[in-house]
Amino acid sequence: LVRHQPSFFASVKIHLRLTMKLSIAAFAVAVGAASAFAPSRPALVPSRAATSLNAEILSKKTGTSALDPTVIDRFASLPYPEDVLLAEYVWVDAVGNTRSKTRTLPVAKAASVDSLPKWNFDGSSTDQAPGDDSEVILKPQRIFRDPFRPRSDGVDNILVMCDTYTPSGEPLPTNTRAIAMKSFEGNDDEETWFGLEQEFTLFNLDEQTPLGWPKGGMPSRPQGPYYCSVGPENNFGRHVTESHYKACLYAGITISGTNGEVMPGQQEYQVGPCVGIDAGDQLMMSRYILMRVCEDFQVYCTLHPKPITEGDWNGAGMHTNVSTKKMREEGGLADIKAAINKLGAKHQEHIAVYGTGNELRLTGKHETASIDQFSYGVANRGASVRIGRDTEAEGKGYFEDRRPSSNADPYLVTGKIMATIMEDVEVPEIAALNKAEA
């Protein structure tokens, strides 16, 4: 997945010092709009009443823990009852963010996803149901180990990836997992692998200053030295990405690598190969874990595809690598090119589900193709779809769809690709935009 590797599907490639300023904490979360940064944020939230005359408002300083870790550890070290576990039910809300809540379950209930009970939440508070009929049903779909509540008694607390339904059993309009499942049903024999490259950008809690940037200004050096970099002057947020990496491994997510990206403060990790709908489940849970890790480090993370709109800086994507069983067999390159031709014929349909704000990123610059025109090429990162040199040389392998944005819904992306490449249709052949023509 990363540029210095020959193939995604080959084997791939914390501790911030926490300074404490409070003896007894009073919470206050101030969230402001970011002028040149695309994500809009809610208005200020009133702070809670102080519990001590000496308590101060928490600083918005990156790397400062929200609470005294010695106090946290005092309670985290308490043993759990042996016959119960904590299950964190995670779902996707109306705008594609993850939400969660916790329940206590008998250990036996976590033996399989089918034995887990359904649950519900107030959909009127997540814009997923009206106030006069607000109950939304959570249906468990995938179990992961909970890296935030580890145990040493042989029992695992769990994270549960769920999707959302009405009380009558109909998928919500925002249940994109159910939409994607329709594309995968009946295609199990294809054994379609997906590898998803999730890029993201880390900011200070002012939500305006990326890590490593001067407040109110730009870095003194242009992009270039930050990609896959080392050194305090180049790499910003390594402890966050390393912690996220380990948490994903603990959870059972098929995370296959991580690296610093082109813009300072931008990072990437890769999930896969995963088969079918599991790619969406794993990527969504990895995003949830990422946000929880950033919560602990008091760092703001955005998935916006172009968080910095001024200056000469790369955007962020979710490049999607695809390989069916036929593509991995001898002569599979012909199947790859046939799939690419089908993708080109439905370019605008794919762009419509490939994320919001993508027009700011897909400009034909900064390793992107134009949002208005489809192209593909061998080793061409300025094309919509790329075929790797190793795939061309071996005559089989995979292709990379470089169009999805970093905030794209992985269920919609993988489901749309699956639906398009499985169609039995004749489409025009597209000429490759290789080095000589690029």
C-alpha positions, 0 to 999 in steps of 0.5 A, spaced: 500 500 500 505 504 501 509 507 495 516 504 497 513 497 497 512 492 491 505 490 493 500 491 498 498 483 498 505 482 500 507 482 508 508 489 510 511 494 513 507 510 547 508 514 550 507 521 550 510 524 556 504 526 559 504 533 563 499 534 569 496 541 570 490 539 575 489 536 582 482 535 581 479 536 574 473 540 571 471 539 564 470 544 559 470 542 552 471 548 547 470 547 540 471 552 534 470 553 527 477 552 523 477 557 518 481 554 512 480 547 515 474 544 512 470 540 518 465 545 521 465 543 529 459 544 534 458 551 538 462 551 545 459 546 550 459 549 557 464 547 562 461 542 568 462 545 575 468 545 579 469 540 584 475 544 588 476 551 589 483 550 586 481 546 580 482 550 573 479 549 566 483 543 562 488 546 557 487 545 550 494 543 549 496 537 545 499 531 549 496 533 556 492 528 559 485 529 561 485 526 568 491 524 573 493 517 570 494 515 577 487 516 579 485 512 572 489 506 574 486 506 581 480 504 578 482 500 572 486 496 576 480 493 580 478 486 578 472 484 574 467 479 576 469 473 572 462 471 570 461 478 566 464 482 561 463 489 558 461 490 551 462 496 547 456 497 542 459 501 536 455 504 530 455 509 525 451 515 525 447 519 520 454 523 518 458 517 518 462 518 525 462 512 530 458 512 536 458 507 542 455 505 549 457 500 554 453 494 557 454 488 561 453 481 559 454 474 561 460 471 558 457 466 555 453 471 551 459 473 547 461 466 544 459 468 538 456 474 534 449 471 533 448 470 541 449 477 542 443 481 544 440 486 540 440 493 543 437 500 542 439 507 542 435 514 542 436 516 534 433 523 535 440 524 538 444 522 532 439 525 527 437 517 525 430 517 527 424 523 529 423 525 536 416 522 537 419 515 534 426 515 536 428 508 538 433 505 533 435 497 534 443 495 534 444 489 531 451 486 532 455 484 526 462 483 528 466 482 535 473 485 536 477 484 543 477 491 547 484 494 547 481 499 552 479 495 557 484 489 557 483 483 562 488 478 565 483 473 567 482 469 561 476 473 559 476 479 554 471 485 554 469 486 547 467 491 542 461 490 537 460 493 530 453 494 529 448 496 524 442 500 525 434 498 524 427 500 525 423 496 530 420 493 525 426 490 522 428 495 516 435 497 515 435 505 516 437 509 510 444 511 513 445 503 514 450 503 509 452 496 511 446 493 509 446 497 502 453 494 501 451 487 503 446 486 497 453 487 492 456 481 496 451 476 496 451 471 491 459 473 490 462 469 495 466 464 490 470 471 488 473 471 494 474 479 493 480 482 497 480 489 499 486 493 502 484 500 505 489 505 506 486 510 511 490 517 511 488 522 517 491 528 519 492 530 527 491 537 529 492 540 536 485 541 540 484 548 537 482 544 531 486 549 526 494 547 527 496 541 525 501 537 529 508 540 527 505 546 524 507 553 528 500 556 530 497 561 525 502 559 520 506 554 515 511 550 516 518 553 514 519 547 509 515 545 503 512 537 503 517 532 501 521 530 508 515 528 512 513 522 508 515 516 511 520 520 515 524 520 522 526 525 527 523 530 531 523 535 525 519 531 520 515 526 524 509 528 528 504 524 532 508 517 531 506 515 538 499 516 536 499 512 530 504 506 534 498 506 539 493 505 534 497 500 531 498 496 537 490 497 539 488 494 532 492 488 533 490 487 540 483 488 537 484 483 532 483 488 526 488 486 520 492 492 520 498 491 515 502 497 516 503 504 518 507 510 515 508 518 516 504 521 510 506 527 505 504 533 509 506 534 516 501 532 521 498 527 516 499 519 517 496 513 514 495 506 516 492 500 512 487 495 513 487 488 509 487 484 505 479 483 508 474 479 504 468 482 502 463 486 507 469 484 513 473 490 510 468 495 511 467 492 518 474 492 520 475 499 517 470 502 521 472 499 527 479 501 526 476 508 525 473 508 532 479 505 535 483 511 532 478 516 535 479 513 542 486 513 542 486 521 540 481 522 545 487 519 550 492 523 547 488 529 547 489 530 539 484 532 534 483 527 528 480 529 522 478 525 516 477 530 511 480 530 505 483 537 504 484 539 511 489 545 509 486 548 503 491 554 502 498 552 500 501 546 496 499 541 501 497 534 499 490 532 501 488 525 504 485 519 501 482 512 502 486 508 496 482 502 495 486 496 493 482 490 490 483 483 487 478 478 486 480 470 485 480 471 478 485 477 478 490 473 482 490 467 478 494 466 471 492 471 466 488 475 471 491 482 468 486 481 463 480 481 468 483 487 472 483 491 466 476 489 464 474 491 471 477 498 470 474 499 464 467 498 468 469 502 473 471 508 468 464 507 465 461 509 471 466 514 474 461 519 476 457 514 480 463 512 484 465 519 485 458 520 488 459 515 494 467 516 494 466 521 500 465 529 501 469 534 500 473 530 494 473 536 489 478 539 493 482 533 493 481 530 486 484 536 482 489 533 478 495 535 482 498 532 489 498 525 486 491 525 484 487 525 478 481 530 476 475 529 479 472 530 472 475 525 468 477 517 469 484 515 467 488 509 469 495 507 468 501 503 470 505 505 477 501 512 475 499 515 482 496 521 478 491 516 475 484 515 478 486 507 478 493 504 478 496 498 476 502 496 480 509 494 476 509 488 480 502 486 477 504 488 470 510 484 470 507 478 473 500 478 469 496 478 475 495 481 482 490 487 484 489 494 482 488 500 486 482 505 486 485 512 488 479 516 488 476 515 495 477 520 500 479 519 507 472 520 509 469 515 505 464 510 507 468 503 506 461 500 506 459 504 500 466 504 497 467 496 497 460 495 495 460 500 489 466 497 487 463 490 487 457 491 484 460 495 478 466 489 477 461 484 477 456 486 472 456 482 465 456 488 461 460 491 455 464 497 456 469 501 452 476 500 453 480 505 456 487 507 454 492 506 459 495 513 461 502 510 462 509 514 463 510 516 456 503 519 456 503 522 463 
